[in-house]
Every structure is written in structure tokens, then in C-alpha cells.
Amino acid sequence: AFLAGRENEKRGIIEKIGKHLGEQEEGNAMTVASALKREGRIEGRQEGEKLGMQKGKKEGLETAAVGMLNKGITTKDVIEITHLSPKRIAQLKAELKRQTGSSG
């Protein structure tokens, strides 16, 4: 958030705005600020959900790739099926070798 953890700056901005507004306008400004804050929370939550879905999808594909590699499916086929990068498949293969202690 723009002013997260900067309470003194927030108070200063609110005071400066308040000096230039009448009571009614100040109330309207606070209503607008509350609406913007709520909107920001909603957008943040949606972005978090989107990132979580993307991460889950990637993890699922990686789990599937490991399973395919364990079944002896070729690296080329695993890349084609999962659309994971050759670099990521190589990393997964290296992790598998470390975990199983095999040379390959």
C-alpha cells in the first residue's frame, strides 16, 4: 500500500486536506477515501487470488511432470504436454536425482 506503515504521513495529508475543506466536504472526502480503500482491498484480494491460482496451476504441472519423468516419458514429451520450459524440466530432473540418489 502506498502509505502502509507511515501513519505520521497519513495524518499530515489528512490534516492538510481538512484545512482546505468545509465540514460537509471533509465528510465527503472521507467517504471517498473509505470507498477507495475498500476498492483497493478488493483489487488486492483479486490479485492475490489470481496469483494463487497461477501458482497452484504451475505446481500441479510440475507435479505431473515429475510423475511423467518417473514413468520414463521423454523430456521432449513432458515439455510438449506440460508446456513447462526445458530449463524447468531440467531442474525437476536434477531435483529427482538428488532425492532418489540415482545418477540417472
Rosetta constraint file for C-alpha pairs under 8 A:
AtomPair CA 3 CA 7 HARMONIC 7.52 0.50
AtomPair CA 3 CA 9 HARMONIC 7.47 0.50
AtomPair CA 3 CA 10 HARMONIC 6.79 0.50
AtomPair CA 6 CA 10 HARMONIC 6.41 0.50
AtomPair CA 7 CA 11 HARMONIC 6.20 0.50
AtomPair CA 8 CA 12 HARMONIC 6.16 0.50
AtomPair CA 9 CA 13 HARMONIC 6.17 0.50
AtomPair CA 10 CA 14 HARMONIC 6.22 0.50
AtomPair CA 11 CA 15 HARMONIC 6.08 0.50
AtomPair CA 12 CA 16 HARMONIC 6.19 0.50
AtomPair CA 13 CA 17 HARMONIC 6.21 0.50
AtomPair CA 14 CA 18 HARMONIC 6.01 0.50
AtomPair CA 15 CA 19 HARMONIC 6.29 0.50
AtomPair CA 16 CA 20 HARMONIC 6.94 0.50
AtomPair CA 17 CA 21 HARMONIC 6.49 0.50
AtomPair CA 17 CA 26 HARMONIC 7.93 0.50
AtomPair CA 18 CA 22 HARMONIC 7.47 0.50
AtomPair CA 18 CA 26 HARMONIC 6.09 0.50
AtomPair CA 21 CA 25 HARMONIC 5.50 0.50
AtomPair CA 21 CA 26 HARMONIC 5.53 0.50
AtomPair CA 22 CA 26 HARMONIC 5.90 0.50
AtomPair CA 23 CA 27 HARMONIC 6.29 0.50
AtomPair CA 24 CA 28 HARMONIC 6.32 0.50
AtomPair CA 25 CA 29 HARMONIC 6.06 0.50
AtomPair CA 26 CA 30 HARMONIC 6.19 0.50
AtomPair CA 27 CA 31 HARMONIC 6.21 0.50
AtomPair CA 28 CA 32 HARMONIC 6.16 0.50
AtomPair CA 29 CA 33 HARMONIC 6.02 0.50
AtomPair CA 30 CA 34 HARMONIC 6.03 0.50
AtomPair CA 31 CA 35 HARMONIC 6.21 0.50
AtomPair CA 32 CA 36 HARMONIC 6.14 0.50
AtomPair CA 33 CA 37 HARMONIC 6.07 0.50
AtomPair CA 34 CA 38 HARMONIC 6.13 0.50
AtomPair CA 35 CA 39 HARMONIC 6.06 0.50
AtomPair CA 36 CA 40 HARMONIC 6.02 0.50
AtomPair CA 37 CA 41 HARMONIC 6.28 0.50
AtomPair CA 38 CA 42 HARMONIC 6.29 0.50
AtomPair CA 39 CA 43 HARMONIC 6.14 0.50
AtomPair CA 40 CA 44 HARMONIC 5.97 0.50
AtomPair CA 41 CA 45 HARMONIC 6.05 0.50
AtomPair CA 42 CA 46 HARMONIC 6.14 0.50
AtomPair CA 43 CA 47 HARMONIC 6.08 0.50
AtomPair CA 44 CA 48 HARMONIC 6.08 0.50
AtomPair CA 45 CA 49 HARMONIC 6.12 0.50
AtomPair CA 46 CA 50 HARMONIC 6.12 0.50
AtomPair CA 47 CA 51 HARMONIC 6.16 0.50
AtomPair CA 48 CA 52 HARMONIC 6.02 0.50
AtomPair CA 49 CA 53 HARMONIC 6.12 0.50
AtomPair CA 50 CA 54 HARMONIC 6.26 0.50
AtomPair CA 51 CA 55 HARMONIC 6.09 0.50
AtomPair CA 52 CA 56 HARMONIC 6.06 0.50
AtomPair CA 53 CA 57 HARMONIC 6.10 0.50
AtomPair CA 54 CA 58 HARMONIC 6.18 0.50
AtomPair CA 55 CA 59 HARMONIC 6.11 0.50
AtomPair CA 56 CA 60 HARMONIC 6.05 0.50
AtomPair CA 57 CA 61 HARMONIC 6.22 0.50
AtomPair CA 58 CA 62 HARMONIC 6.16 0.50
AtomPair CA 59 CA 63 HARMONIC 6.11 0.50
AtomPair CA 60 CA 64 HARMONIC 6.19 0.50
AtomPair CA 61 CA 65 HARMONIC 6.03 0.50
AtomPair CA 61 CA 82 HARMONIC 6.01 0.50
AtomPair CA 61 CA 84 HARMONIC 7.66 0.50
AtomPair CA 62 CA 66 HARMONIC 6.19 0.50
AtomPair CA 62 CA 82 HARMONIC 7.97 0.50
AtomPair CA 62 CA 84 HARMONIC 7.79 0.50
AtomPair CA 62 CA 92 HARMONIC 7.72 0.50
AtomPair CA 63 CA 67 HARMONIC 6.32 0.50
AtomPair CA 64 CA 68 HARMONIC 6.18 0.50
AtomPair CA 64 CA 82 HARMONIC 7.88 0.50
AtomPair CA 65 CA 69 HARMONIC 6.10 0.50
AtomPair CA 65 CA 78 HARMONIC 6.03 0.50
AtomPair CA 65 CA 82 HARMONIC 6.80 0.50
AtomPair CA 65 CA 89 HARMONIC 7.53 0.50
AtomPair CA 66 CA 70 HARMONIC 6.09 0.50
AtomPair CA 66 CA 92 HARMONIC 6.78 0.50
AtomPair CA 66 CA 93 HARMONIC 7.55 0.50
AtomPair CA 66 CA 96 HARMONIC 7.73 0.50
AtomPair CA 67 CA 71 HARMONIC 6.30 0.50
AtomPair CA 68 CA 72 HARMONIC 6.47 0.50
AtomPair CA 68 CA 73 HARMONIC 5.40 0.50
AtomPair CA 68 CA 78 HARMONIC 6.72 0.50
AtomPair CA 69 CA 73 HARMONIC 5.32 0.50
AtomPair CA 69 CA 74 HARMONIC 6.91 0.50
AtomPair CA 69 CA 75 HARMONIC 7.12 0.50
AtomPair CA 69 CA 78 HARMONIC 7.31 0.50
AtomPair CA 69 CA 93 HARMONIC 7.59 0.50
AtomPair CA 73 CA 77 HARMONIC 6.56 0.50
AtomPair CA 73 CA 78 HARMONIC 6.67 0.50
AtomPair CA 74 CA 78 HARMONIC 6.25 0.50
AtomPair CA 75 CA 79 HARMONIC 6.15 0.50
AtomPair CA 75 CA 86 HARMONIC 7.99 0.50
AtomPair CA 75 CA 89 HARMONIC 7.23 0.50
AtomPair CA 76 CA 80 HARMONIC 6.22 0.50
AtomPair CA 77 CA 81 HARMONIC 6.02 0.50
AtomPair CA 78 CA 82 HARMONIC 5.90 0.50
AtomPair CA 78 CA 83 HARMONIC 7.80 0.50
AtomPair CA 78 CA 84 HARMONIC 7.98 0.50
AtomPair CA 78 CA 89 HARMONIC 7.93 0.50
AtomPair CA 79 CA 83 HARMONIC 5.19 0.50
AtomPair CA 79 CA 84 HARMONIC 5.46 0.50
AtomPair CA 79 CA 85 HARMONIC 6.50 0.50
AtomPair CA 79 CA 86 HARMONIC 6.45 0.50
AtomPair CA 79 CA 89 HARMONIC 7.16 0.50
AtomPair CA 80 CA 84 HARMONIC 7.85 0.50
AtomPair CA 84 CA 88 HARMONIC 6.37 0.50
AtomPair CA 84 CA 89 HARMONIC 6.72 0.50
AtomPair CA 85 CA 89 HARMONIC 6.33 0.50
AtomPair CA 86 CA 90 HARMONIC 6.14 0.50
AtomPair CA 87 CA 91 HARMONIC 6.29 0.50
AtomPair CA 88 CA 92 HARMONIC 6.19 0.50
AtomPair CA 89 CA 93 HARMONIC 6.12 0.50
AtomPair CA 90 CA 94 HARMONIC 6.16 0.50
AtomPair CA 91 CA 95 HARMONIC 6.19 0.50
AtomPair CA 92 CA 96 HARMONIC 6.15 0.50
AtomPair CA 93 CA 97 HARMONIC 6.25 0.50
AtomPair CA 94 CA 98 HARMONIC 6.28 0.50
AtomPair CA 95 CA 99 HARMONIC 6.13 0.50
AtomPair CA 96 CA 100 HARMONIC 6.03 0.50
AtomPair CA 97 CA 101 HARMONIC 5.43 0.50
AtomPair CA 97 CA 102 HARMONIC 5.26 0.50
AtomPair CA 97 CA 103 HARMONIC 6.32 0.50
AtomPair CA 97 CA 104 HARMONIC 6.67 0.50
AtomPair CA 98 CA 102 HARMONIC 7.18 0.50
